[in-house]
């Protein structure tokens, strides 16, 4: 189950990074603002993925 969830998390992060990249390009952010946006969004997404994994793990046990 861990392997499937890691693959799922990787795909989710790729999709969100693609969407953030498109958003930054559309809004014409400079490099420092783009880096800040990527960092914040990735930290939030990793936190949400870890929380959801722990919730799934508790339900499965």
C-alpha positions as CSV (number, residue, x, y, z in Angstrom):
1,X,0.0,0.0,0.0
2,X,2.9,2.4,0.7
3,X,4.2,2.0,-2.8
4,X,0.8,2.9,-4.4
5,X,0.4,5.9,-2.1
6,X,3.9,7.1,-2.9
7,X,3.1,6.9,-6.6
8,X,-0.2,8.7,-6.0
9,X,1.6,11.4,-4.0
10,X,4.2,11.9,-6.7
11,X,1.6,12.3,-9.4
12,X,-0.4,14.8,-7.2
13,X,2.8,16.8,-6.7
14,X,3.6,16.8,-10.4
15,X,0.1,18.0,-11.3
16,X,0.2,20.8,-8.7
17,X,3.7,21.9,-9.8
18,X,2.5,22.0,-13.4
19,X,-0.5,24.1,-12.4
20,X,1.6,26.5,-10.3
21,X,4.0,26.9,-13.1
22,X,1.2,27.8,-15.5
23,X,-0.2,30.2,-12.9
24,X,3.1,31.9,-12.4
25,X,3.6,32.2,-16.2
26,X,0.2,33.7,-16.6
27,X,0.6,36.2,-13.8
28,X,4.2,37.0,-15.0
29,X,5.8,36.6,-11.6
30,X,9.5,37.2,-11.3
31,X,11.9,34.4,-10.3
32,X,11.9,35.1,-6.6
33,X,8.1,35.2,-6.3
34,X,7.9,32.0,-8.4
35,X,10.3,30.2,-6.1
36,X,8.4,31.3,-3.0
37,X,5.1,30.1,-4.5
38,X,6.5,26.7,-5.4
39,X,8.0,26.3,-2.0
40,X,4.8,27.2,-0.1
41,X,2.5,25.1,-2.3
42,X,4.8,22.1,-2.1
43,X,5.1,22.3,1.7
44,X,1.3,22.6,2.0
45,X,0.8,19.7,-0.4
46,X,3.3,17.4,1.3
47,X,1.6,18.2,4.7
48,X,-1.8,17.3,3.2
49,X,-0.5,14.1,1.7
50,X,1.1,13.0,4.9
51,X,-2.1,13.7,6.9
52,X,-4.2,11.8,4.4
53,X,-1.8,8.9,4.4
54,X,-1.9,8.8,8.2
55,X,-5.7,8.9,8.1
56,X,-5.8,6.0,5.5
57,X,-3.3,4.1,7.6
58,X,-5.5,4.4,10.7
59,X,-8.6,3.3,8.9
60,X,-6.8,0.3,7.4
61,X,-5.5,-0.9,10.9
